[in-house]
Amino acid sequence: MTDENLRSIVDNTADFAPLGFMGLGLAATMLGLMGSGFFTDATMVVSMSIFLGGFAQVFAGIQGWKKGDVFGATAFSAFGLFWFSFAFILMSAGLASGVLGAASAASVGFYLLIWGMVSLVLLLVTFKIGIKAIIVVFVTLTLTFFLNAAVNFGVGVGPLAGYMTLMLGISALYTSLALVANSVFGKTVAPL
């Protein structure tokens, strides 16, 4: 093989992480606002869960796979699918009540507890990645799952769970927007 036959493939695709963090941030912010008592209807939460939390994170996860980023691909894809399943749980009482019925508080508690354990393992991995903003997102994500599981198990931490979910949303939005700003300016304008 000669030098003429060697080709270099350059990946010119954009960073997928801002999209994934944006989807997480918008969906979690709406859920946190509802959980904190700013409104009571779940329409916006379901909408954001499907179209931002779900699709945006799954799209980001697919791009992560293409780039060979196992952590980003797994986290964004899995949590994107979480948002789809969460939206279905919220809607099932109305859409499928004749077949499925509403989810019990205990089943939702175990569902959130399992996601909390997954999130905790991924949180431990973020310490190796070493980006503080991502660590904060995963700390608040893990606490959000465990606190919301506790609410469903009857522990009276509802307002705290709502505010933690809101903090998760804000930290994910900050991470997304900081990644975008730093990329556009070509330097650190928002610390990560």
Contacts in CASP RR format, 6 or more apart in sequence:
PFRMAT RR
TARGET T0000
AUTHOR 0000-0000-0000
METHOD contacts of the structure
MODEL  1
MTDENLRSIVDNTADFAPLGFMGLGLAATMLGLMGSGFFTDATMVVSMSI
FLGGFAQVFAGIQGWKKGDVFGATAFSAFGLFWFSFAFILMSAGLASGVL
GAASAASVGFYLLIWGMVSLVLLLVTFKIGIKAIIVVFVTLTLTFFLNAA
VNFGVGVGPLAGYMTLMLGISALYTSLALVANSVFGKTVAPL
11 67 0 8 1.000
13 63 0 8 1.000
13 66 0 8 1.000
13 67 0 8 1.000
14 183 0 8 1.000
15 179 0 8 1.000
15 183 0 8 1.000
16 59 0 8 1.000
16 60 0 8 1.000
16 61 0 8 1.000
16 63 0 8 1.000
16 64 0 8 1.000
16 67 0 8 1.000
16 69 0 8 1.000
16 72 0 8 1.000
16 76 0 8 1.000
17 60 0 8 1.000
17 72 0 8 1.000
17 76 0 8 1.000
17 175 0 8 1.000
17 176 0 8 1.000
17 179 0 8 1.000
18 176 0 8 1.000
18 177 0 8 1.000
18 179 0 8 1.000
18 180 0 8 1.000
18 183 0 8 1.000
19 56 0 8 1.000
19 57 0 8 1.000
19 59 0 8 1.000
19 60 0 8 1.000
19 63 0 8 1.000
19 176 0 8 1.000
20 56 0 8 1.000
20 57 0 8 1.000
20 59 0 8 1.000
20 60 0 8 1.000
20 61 0 8 1.000
20 76 0 8 1.000
20 176 0 8 1.000
21 137 0 8 1.000
21 172 0 8 1.000
21 173 0 8 1.000
21 175 0 8 1.000
21 176 0 8 1.000
21 179 0 8 1.000
22 52 0 8 1.000
22 56 0 8 1.000
22 172 0 8 1.000
22 173 0 8 1.000
22 176 0 8 1.000
22 177 0 8 1.000
23 52 0 8 1.000
23 53 0 8 1.000
23 54 0 8 1.000
23 56 0 8 1.000
23 57 0 8 1.000
23 60 0 8 1.000
23 172 0 8 1.000
23 176 0 8 1.000
24 53 0 8 1.000
24 56 0 8 1.000
24 57 0 8 1.000
24 79 0 8 1.000
24 137 0 8 1.000
24 141 0 8 1.000
24 168 0 8 1.000
24 169 0 8 1.000
24 172 0 8 1.000
25 52 0 8 1.000
25 53 0 8 1.000
25 168 0 8 1.000
25 169 0 8 1.000
25 170 0 8 1.000
25 172 0 8 1.000
25 173 0 8 1.000
25 176 0 8 1.000
26 48 0 8 1.000
26 52 0 8 1.000
26 53 0 8 1.000
26 56 0 8 1.000
26 169 0 8 1.000
26 173 0 8 1.000
27 45 0 8 1.000
27 48 0 8 1.000
27 49 0 8 1.000
27 52 0 8 1.000
27 53 0 8 1.000
27 54 0 8 1.000
27 83 0 8 1.000
27 169 0 8 1.000
28 144 0 8 1.000
28 165 0 8 1.000
28 166 0 8 1.000
28 168 0 8 1.000
28 169 0 8 1.000
28 172 0 8 1.000
29 48 0 8 1.000
29 166 0 8 1.000
29 169 0 8 1.000
29 170 0 8 1.000
29 173 0 8 1.000
30 44 0 8 1.000
30 45 0 8 1.000
30 48 0 8 1.000
31 45 0 8 1.000
31 48 0 8 1.000
31 49 0 8 1.000
31 162 0 8 1.000
31 165 0 8 1.000
32 162 0 8 1.000
32 163 0 8 1.000
32 165 0 8 1.000
32 166 0 8 1.000
32 168 0 8 1.000
32 169 0 8 1.000
33 39 0 8 1.000
33 166 0 8 1.000
34 40 0 8 1.000
34 41 0 8 1.000
34 42 0 8 1.000
34 44 0 8 1.000
34 45 0 8 1.000
34 162 0 8 1.000
35 158 0 8 1.000
35 159 0 8 1.000
35 161 0 8 1.000
35 162 0 8 1.000
35 165 0 8 1.000
35 166 0 8 1.000
36 159 0 8 1.000
36 162 0 8 1.000
36 163 0 8 1.000
36 165 0 8 1.000
36 166 0 8 1.000
37 159 0 8 1.000
37 162 0 8 1.000
42 90 0 8 1.000
45 87 0 8 1.000
45 90 0 8 1.000
46 87 0 8 1.000
46 90 0 8 1.000
46 91 0 8 1.000
49 83 0 8 1.000
49 84 0 8 1.000
49 86 0 8 1.000
49 87 0 8 1.000
49 90 0 8 1.000
50 83 0 8 1.000
50 84 0 8 1.000
50 87 0 8 1.000
52 83 0 8 1.000
53 79 0 8 1.000
53 80 0 8 1.000
53 83 0 8 1.000
54 80 0 8 1.000
54 81 0 8 1.000
54 82 0 8 1.000
54 83 0 8 1.000
54 84 0 8 1.000
54 87 0 8 1.000
55 80 0 8 1.000
56 80 0 8 1.000
57 76 0 8 1.000
57 77 0 8 1.000
57 79 0 8 1.000
57 80 0 8 1.000
57 83 0 8 1.000
58 76 0 8 1.000
58 77 0 8 1.000
58 80 0 8 1.000
58 81 0 8 1.000
58 84 0 8 1.000
60 72 0 8 1.000
60 76 0 8 1.000
61 72 0 8 1.000
61 73 0 8 1.000
61 74 0 8 1.000
61 75 0 8 1.000
61 76 0 8 1.000
61 77 0 8 1.000
62 73 0 8 1.000
62 77 0 8 1.000
63 73 0 8 1.000
64 72 0 8 1.000
64 73 0 8 1.000
64 76 0 8 1.000
65 73 0 8 1.000
65 77 0 8 1.000
67 73 0 8 1.000
71 122 0 8 1.000
71 125 0 8 1.000
71 129 0 8 1.000
74 122 0 8 1.000
75 122 0 8 1.000
78 118 0 8 1.000
79 141 0 8 1.000
82 115 0 8 1.000
89 103 0 8 1.000
89 108 0 8 1.000
89 111 0 8 1.000
92 100 0 8 1.000
92 101 0 8 1.000
92 102 0 8 1.000
92 103 0 8 1.000
93 101 0 8 1.000
93 102 0 8 1.000
93 103 0 8 1.000
103 111 0 8 1.000
105 152 0 8 1.000
105 153 0 8 1.000
105 154 0 8 1.000
106 152 0 8 1.000
106 153 0 8 1.000
108 152 0 8 1.000
109 148 0 8 1.000
109 149 0 8 1.000
109 152 0 8 1.000
109 153 0 8 1.000
110 149 0 8 1.000
112 145 0 8 1.000
112 146 0 8 1.000
112 148 0 8 1.000
112 149 0 8 1.000
112 152 0 8 1.000
113 145 0 8 1.000
113 146 0 8 1.000
113 149 0 8 1.000
115 145 0 8 1.000
116 141 0 8 1.000
116 142 0 8 1.000
116 145 0 8 1.000
116 146 0 8 1.000
116 149 0 8 1.000
119 138 0 8 1.000
119 141 0 8 1.000
119 142 0 8 1.000
119 145 0 8 1.000
120 142 0 8 1.000
122 138 0 8 1.000
123 135 0 8 1.000
123 138 0 8 1.000
123 139 0 8 1.000
123 141 0 8 1.000
123 142 0 8 1.000
126 134 0 8 1.000
126 135 0 8 1.000
126 138 0 8 1.000
127 135 0 8 1.000
129 135 0 8 1.000
131 192 0 8 1.000
132 191 0 8 1.000
132 192 0 8 1.000
133 171 0 8 1.000
133 174 0 8 1.000
133 175 0 8 1.000
133 178 0 8 1.000
133 191 0 8 1.000
133 192 0 8 1.000
134 175 0 8 1.000
134 192 0 8 1.000
136 171 0 8 1.000
136 175 0 8 1.000
137 168 0 8 1.000
137 171 0 8 1.000
137 172 0 8 1.000
137 175 0 8 1.000
140 164 0 8 1.000
140 167 0 8 1.000
140 168 0 8 1.000
140 169 0 8 1.000
140 171 0 8 1.000
141 168 0 8 1.000
143 164 0 8 1.000
143 168 0 8 1.000
144 161 0 8 1.000
144 164 0 8 1.000
144 165 0 8 1.000
144 168 0 8 1.000
147 157 0 8 1.000
147 158 0 8 1.000
147 160 0 8 1.000
147 161 0 8 1.000
147 162 0 8 1.000
147 164 0 8 1.000
147 165 0 8 1.000
148 161 0 8 1.000
148 162 0 8 1.000
148 165 0 8 1.000
150 156 0 8 1.000
150 157 0 8 1.000
150 161 0 8 1.000
151 157 0 8 1.000
151 158 0 8 1.000
151 161 0 8 1.000
174 190 0 8 1.000
175 192 0 8 1.000
177 190 0 8 1.000
178 190 0 8 1.000
178 191 0 8 1.000
178 192 0 8 1.000
179 192 0 8 1.000
181 189 0 8 1.000
181 190 0 8 1.000
182 188 0 8 1.000
182 189 0 8 1.000
182 190 0 8 1.000
182 192 0 8 1.000
END
